[in-house]
Structures are given as C-alpha cells and as structure tokens.
C-alpha cells in the first residue's frame, strides 16, 4: 500500500538558474515571460524564512500583468501558474506532466494565500495514460484555493474514472484561477506537495 509519495521536488528544495533566474526543478513557471524584450515582470520566486513551511525553501506565485505578451494564444495577459512539465519554445506549446504510475487517494500540500479583490486560486491534478494516439484521463480533480494568512494543509481527493494505472501525472497551481477574475498581486505560497494514500481499482465512478 502506498502511504505517501512526493512529487519530484515537491518541497521546492531544488532550484536551477535559467537565464539568470532561479527556477524550481521539475516544475515550469511563467518566468519565461520575463525574458522577452521588453521584459515582463517575474511571477514565481524562491522564498525562505517565514515564507517556507518546512525545509529550506518554498515557491511564491504572484499574479502579474504581462505588458509584452508574445504568446497571447497560450498565456492570459494577467495571470501566473506553475505546473509539472516544461515548455516547448518553437512552435510554442506546454508539455505537461511527469512519469507516474500510482493511484493515490489524495494530493496534499501546504499553502498560504492572499487574494486581491474577488480573486480565487486554483489547483488541478490529472493522471493520464497514453493509448497510442493520445492521453486517456485516468483521474482528474480541480479545487479552488481560498485565503489563508498562515500555512494551511490542503487535501484534494482525487476522482477516478478508470481502473487503469496512469503513466503520467500533471499537477498545477495558480494564484488566479480564472482570467476573468484575475487580479494583479494575488499571492500564493506552496510547499510540501505529496500524493498520499492508495485508491484501489474499485474506487472509481463507473456511471
């Protein structure tokens, strides 16, 4: 039985310098937008001290306005996100996920969140399996993230619609879930992201 398995770099302890900015290993932020000319503001940051939950570091996400949005079909003018995966520059696309073959019951993480106005954060988990022509969705769940002044445990129960094992997992966070309500400076801190529990093959919606 799987009790707890961490998403690679789920504690945001490992970072690499990319174009002079610190980026969390195994995750893709929207900081690639900061390297345009003229540059956009950064939206993801390596933090420590009171802004971490455990270990040495955590991830801070801040909604910004991309005044020079060179990927308007892929990136909202006002926004911010982080996801497991990376980007393909030419032609531009997002490559989501990391190899994963478990059936976890939950995604757990610690967060604190300060929204601006009526903004709402969001988290998504998607477990997928390649069928030879495309990806089948084995499980999916998204939830809103609401204001929390101090670090708070968040537990997301994953909904299964297949008895198969996945071969990849996508995890994504955003301080502004929807472009229509996104507000600059909504700020989300994330740390200690882990899958927990085990969902048996009978624990899925057969309807």
C-alpha positions in Angstrom: 0.0 0.0 0.0 1.3 3.5 -0.9 1.3 5.7 2.1 3.0 8.8 0.8 5.0 9.6 -2.3 6.4 13.0 -3.1 6.0 14.7 -6.4 9.6 15.2 -7.6 10.9 18.4 -5.8 7.5 18.7 -4.1 9.2 20.5 -1.2 10.8 23.1 -3.7 14.2 22.4 -2.2 16.0 22.1 -5.6 16.4 25.1 -7.9 18.4 25.8 -11.1 19.5 29.1 -12.7 17.8 29.6 -16.1 18.6 32.8 -17.9 19.8 34.3 -14.6 16.6 33.5 -12.6 16.0 30.7 -10.1 13.5 28.1 -11.3 12.2 25.1 -9.3 13.5 21.8 -10.7 10.7 19.5 -12.2 8.3 22.4 -12.4 7.6 25.0 -15.1 6.7 28.6 -14.0 5.7 31.5 -16.2 9.0 33.3 -15.6 9.9 32.6 -19.3 7.7 35.6 -19.9 10.3 37.7 -18.1 12.9 37.1 -20.7 11.1 38.9 -23.6 12.2 42.2 -24.9 10.9 44.4 -23.4 10.7 42.1 -20.4 7.7 41.2 -18.4 7.6 41.1 -14.6 8.6 37.8 -12.9 5.7 35.8 -11.4 7.4 33.0 -9.5 10.0 33.3 -6.7 12.2 31.1 -4.5 11.5 32.1 -0.8 12.7 31.1 2.6 12.4 32.1 6.2 8.8 32.7 7.4 7.6 32.1 3.8 8.6 28.4 3.8 6.6 25.6 5.5 9.5 23.2 6.0 13.0 22.5 4.7 14.9 25.5 3.3 12.6 26.9 0.5 9.1 27.2 -0.8 7.5 28.6 -4.0 5.9 32.0 -4.2 3.5 32.7 -7.1 2.2 36.3 -7.8 -0.3 37.3 -10.5 1.2 39.9 -12.8 0.3 41.8 -15.9 2.2 40.7 -19.0 2.6 44.0 -20.8 4.5 42.3 -23.6 2.5 39.1 -24.1 4.2 37.4 -27.1 2.2 34.2 -26.6 -1.4 35.6 -26.4 -3.0 32.3 -27.6 -1.4 30.4 -24.7 -0.9 32.9 -21.9 -3.5 35.3 -20.4 -2.5 39.0 -20.2 -3.0 38.9 -16.4 -2.0 35.6 -14.7 0.5 33.3 -13.2 0.9 29.5 -12.9 3.2 26.6 -12.2 2.8 23.1 -13.4 4.8 19.8 -13.6 6.4 19.8 -17.0 8.1 22.3 -19.3 7.5 24.4 -22.4 8.5 23.9 -26.0 9.6 27.2 -27.5 9.2 26.5 -31.2 6.4 26.0 -32.0 5.3 27.2 -28.6 3.4 24.7 -26.5 3.2 23.4 -23.0 4.4 19.9 -22.3 2.6 18.7 -19.1 3.4 16.0 -16.6 6.0 13.7 -15.2 6.2 9.9 -15.2 4.0 8.4 -12.6 2.2 5.0 -12.3 0.4 5.2 -8.9 -3.2 5.5 -7.9 -3.1 8.0 -5.0 -6.1 8.8 -2.9 -5.2 12.5 -2.4 -2.9 15.3 -3.2 -1.7 17.1 -0.1 0.2 20.4 0.2 0.7 23.3 2.5 -0.2 26.8 1.3 -0.9 30.4 2.3 -2.8 32.7 0.0 -3.6 36.4 -0.1 -6.1 37.2 -3.0 -6.8 40.6 -4.3 -10.5 41.6 -4.6 -12.7 38.6 -5.5 -9.8 36.6 -6.9 -9.6 32.8 -6.3 -6.6 30.5 -6.6 -6.8 27.0 -8.0 -5.1 23.6 -8.0 -5.5 20.8 -10.6 -4.4 17.1 -10.6 -4.7 15.0 -13.7 -3.5 11.4 -14.0 -3.1 10.2 -17.6 -2.3 7.2 -19.7 -1.0 7.1 -23.3 -3.2 4.9 -25.5 -1.0 5.1 -28.6 -2.8 8.1 -30.2 -3.5 10.3 -27.2 -3.8 10.5 -23.5 -6.7 8.9 -21.6 -7.7 10.7 -18.4 -7.5 8.1 -15.5 -8.3 10.6 -12.8 -8.9 14.4 -12.6 -9.8 16.9 -9.8 -9.6 20.6 -9.5 -10.4 22.8 -6.5 -10.5 26.4 -5.5 -7.9 27.8 -3.2 -9.2 30.5 -0.8 -7.5 33.0 1.5 -5.2 31.7 4.3 -3.0 34.1 6.3 -0.7 31.3 7.6 0.4 28.0 6.2 -2.6 25.6 6.0 -2.8 22.0 5.0 -4.8 21.4 1.8 -6.2 18.0 0.9 -7.6 17.2 -2.5 -9.5 14.0 -3.0 -8.7 12.6 -6.5 -11.7 11.3 -8.6 -11.0 8.2 -10.7 -13.0 7.3 -13.9 -10.8 4.3 -14.9 -9.4 1.2 -13.3 -6.2 1.5 -15.3 -2.9 2.7 -13.9 -1.7 6.0 -15.2 1.7 6.6 -16.8 2.0 10.3 -16.0 0.7 12.9 -13.6 0.1 16.6 -14.0 -0.1 19.0 -11.0 -0.8 22.7 -11.5 -1.3 25.7 -9.2 -2.4 29.3 -9.9 -2.9 32.3 -7.6 -5.6 33.4 -10.1 -7.8 30.5 -11.3 -9.7 32.4 -14.0 -8.6 35.2 -16.4 -11.9 37.0 -15.8 -11.3 37.4 -12.1 -7.5 37.6 -12.1 -6.1 40.5 -10.1 -2.6 41.6 -10.0 -0.6 40.8 -6.9 -2.8 37.9 -5.7 -0.1 35.8 -4.0 0.1 32.1 -3.3 2.8 30.2 -1.4 3.2 26.4 -2.0 5.3 23.9 -0.1 5.5 20.1 0.6 3.4 18.7 -2.3 2.8 15.0 -1.9 0.5 12.2 -3.1 -1.0 10.2 -0.2 -3.0 7.0 0.2 -3.9 4.4 -2.4 -7.1 4.2 -4.5 -8.0 0.6 -5.4 -9.4 -0.4 -8.8 -12.9 -0.4 -7.4 -12.7 3.2 -6.2 -13.8 5.0 -9.4 -17.0 6.3 -10.8 -18.4 3.6 -13.1 -21.5 5.6 -14.1 
